[in-house]
Amino acid sequence: MKKILASLALVGLMVAGTAAIAEEEQNPAAPTHFPINEPKEMSWSFAGPFGTYDKAQLQRGLKVYKEVCSACHSMNLVAFRTLEGLGYSDAQIKTLAAGYTIHDGPNDAGDMFDRPGKPSDHFPAPFPNEQAAAAANGGAAPPDMSLLAKARGVERGFPRFIFDIFTQYAQGGPDYIHSLLTGYDQTPPAGMVIPEGTHYNPYFLSGVSLKMPKPLSDGQVTYDDGSPQTVDQYARDVSAFLMFAAEPHLEERKKTGFRVMVFLLLFGALVYMTKRRVWADVAH
């Protein structure tokens, strides 16, 4: 047994040493994996089995989306009435929806027409189609943000993904979005070639740079609640809002899951005690 354990330890040291050598030999100007830097793990109110959304943060994130992100990114799957989860009243949602122009139709005459938005409408896209979006953004159409916080994320290697099962880590998307939005001011390594018309960001999931220029700057969005008007705060708030947009029923899901686990524990205890009582007088 001691020989087996010693052999396993030796193999582990060899693998670790090989990985360390490979990492040292890797040319920083020609990375072999992306993102170059792993997203920073942030502290989110909705993290963990008992996490909940911070409604004030979500409202700030909506404001950042409306004033910055919505110029390029759509949210085609999010209806205005979903914003009830942010703490808005029906009247506030109707007012917010009416501020948008919805292209609707055809009417009885077969014509398309414009009308004010209704709570049942979805956020309108900034471009009529994907081709127009790509043409206006250097050939790369900005992704829809409806499910972005669930669709994006970096794979977490062993053994972290094992621990994630118990901690219920599901914040990979918000962590990635926050790191990407705050990662523009870094200088690329010497010798790295940045394609023309793109912007270096070591947190980008698909390469050394991306078409989107730095979208946020300090003081760009005015907050009414006294929160810091910084790039970091904007990125935190819009990342949390996009998590809500992708999973508006997160709180209900966690409450239901907790109740189910309590029920299963109680049911298991009752089954065990019943088994002990039924078979108590039977010789084993």
N, C-alpha and C positions, 0 to 999 in steps of 0.2 A: 504493500500500500504506500509506504514511504517513497519507493522508487517511482511509482505512478505519479504521486503528487510532485515530486522533484522534477520529473519529466515535463509535466504540465506547466510548472513554474518556468522552466527553461524555455519552453516553446513560447510562453507569454512574453518573456524578456526579449526573445529574438524578434518576435513580431513588433513589439514596441520599439526596439532599436531600429528595425528596418523602416518603420513609419517615420521615426524621428530623422533618419538619414535622408529619406525621400523628401521630407518637409524642408530640410536644410538645403537640399540640392535644387529645389524648385525655384525657378526664376520668377521673382515678383512681378516682372513686366509681362510675363506670359503665363497667367494662372491657368490651372487645369481643371478647376472646379468653380462653380458659381452657386450662391453669391461668394464673393471673395471674403467678406466678413459675415459671420453669422449675425442674425438680428439680435438686438438686445432684448432680454426678457424684462418686460415692464410690469409694474404693479397695476392690475385692473380690478375695478370693483366687482366685475362680473366673473372673476376667476374662481375656481374651486366649486365644490358641490353646493355651497350655500351662497354663491355670488349673486349679486343683483346689479341692475343698471343704475348708474348715477344720472338721474333725469336732467339735472342742471348741465352736466357734461354733454349729454346727448343733444340738448338744445343748442349748446355752443357749437357742437360738431355739425349740426344741421346748418347753422349760420355760415360756417366755414365752407361747407359743401355748396350752399346757394351762392355765396359771393366769390368763390374761387373755383372749385372743382366743376361746377355745373356748366362752365363755359366750354368744356371739352368732353366731360364724362356724363353719360346718361345713367339713369336708374329706372330702366323700363319696367322692372318687376315690382316696384314699390308704389303702392297707392297712397294718396294723401291721408286717407283715413287711418292708415297704419300709424300715423304720428300721434294717435291717442296714447300710445305707449310712452311718449315723451312727456306726458302730463298736460297736453293741450286740451282745451275744451272743444266741444262741437263747433261753437261759434268761431273760435280761433282757427280751427282747421278749415272751415268754410271760407274765411277771409284769406287764409294763406293760399288755398286752392284757386280762389277767384283771381289772384294776382298772376296766374299763368294763363296763357292763351293756348287752347287745345284745338288742333285741326281735326274736325269731325266731319261726318257725313257718310254717304250722300244723303241729302234731304229728299223730300217728295219730288223735287224737280230733277233729281239726279246729280246735284252739284255738291261739291265739298264746301265747307264753311268753317269759320273760326268762331269760337265761343269761349267765355270764361270757364276756368276749370271748376270741377265739382269734387267733393271728397272721394267719390268712387273712381276718379281718374288717376292715372299713374303719372309720375313725373315725366314731363315731355323731354325728348332728346334734343340736344343742341344742334344736331345735324339731321337732314331728312333721311339719310341712309349711310351705310358703312363706307361706301365709296367716297361720298362727300366728306365724311369725317377724316378719312385717310388723306385725301387731297389737301385738306386744310391743316394737316399736322405732319407734313413732310413725308407722307407715304405710309405712316403707321397710325391706324385708327385707334383712338383711346378706348380701353376696355370699359364695358358697362360695369357700374359699381354696385349693382343690386346684390350680388353674391360674392363680391371681391374678397371680403374678410374671411369667407369660408373656402374660397377657391385658391387663395394664395397662402403660402407658408413653406417653410424649409423643412425637409426631412430631418428628424432628430435621430442620430445613430444610437447604437447600443452603448451603454445600457439605459440611456435617458428615456427611450420610448417605453421601456418596461416600467419605469417610475411614473411615466405620464398616465398609465392606466389607473394607478392608485390616486394620483393627485388630480386626475381628470383635466390635465392640461389641454386646453382647446383654444389657446390664445395665439397660435402661430400666425394667423392672418393679421390681427391687429399689431403684433410685435413686428412683423415684416413691413407693414404699411408705415408704421411710425419710423422705423429705422431708415426706410427708403426716403421718406419725406425729409428727414433730418440729416441725410448722408451726402448732400450735394457739395458741401464746402471743403471736402477733402481733396488733397492733391494726389494725382496718380503717381505710381512709382516711376522712377527714371527709366526711359526707354519704352514705356508702354505706349502703344499706338491707339489713339482715340479716334474712331471714324469721324469724318467731318459731319457737322450737323447733329452730333450726339453729345451727351453730357455724362461725364464720369460719375459713377456712383458704385462704391464697393458692396452695397447691399442689394443691387439689382440681381434678380434671380436668373436672368438669361444671358448675361454678358457683362463686359466691362463698362458699358455705357448704354444709355437709352435716349430715345428721341425727346422725351418730355423734359423741358428745362425746369430749373428749380421753381416750384409753384408758390412757395410761401416765403414771406419775409416778415420781420418784426414790425408790428404796428399795422399790418395789412388789413386785419379785421378788427372792428371795434366791439369789445365786450361790454355789456351793460352791468355785469355783476361784479366787476372789479378783478376778474381773473387776469393773470399775466397775458399780455398780448405779444407772445413770443412764438417763434417757429416751433419750439418744442411743445408748447401748450396747444397750439393749433393742431399739430400732428397728433397729439394724444386725443384731443377732442374729436377730430374727424375720424380717427381710427376706431374709437368707441362707437361713434354714430354708425359707421359702416358695419360694425359687428351687429348692432341692433337691426340695421336694414336687412342683413343676411339672416338673422335669427331673432325676430321680434318676440317669439314665444319662449325665449330661453329661461326666464324666471319660472314660468308655468311648468316647463319640462323638468326643471330641477326639483320643484316642489312635488310633482307627481312621482319622480324617481325616488325621492326620499320616503314618501308614503309607501311606495311599493316595497322598498327595502325593509322598512319597519314591519310591514305586514308579513313579508317572507320570514323574517326573524321570529316573529311571534308564532306564525304558523308552523315553522320548523320546531320550535320549542314544544308546542302542543302535540305535534306528531310524535316527538321523542317521548314525552311523558305518557302519551296514550300507549305507545309500544311497550314501555316499561311496565305499565299497569296490566295490560292484556297478557303479557308473557311472564308476569312476576312469579306465578306458581308452576311454571313449566321448567323442568330440569334441563339444564344445558350441558 
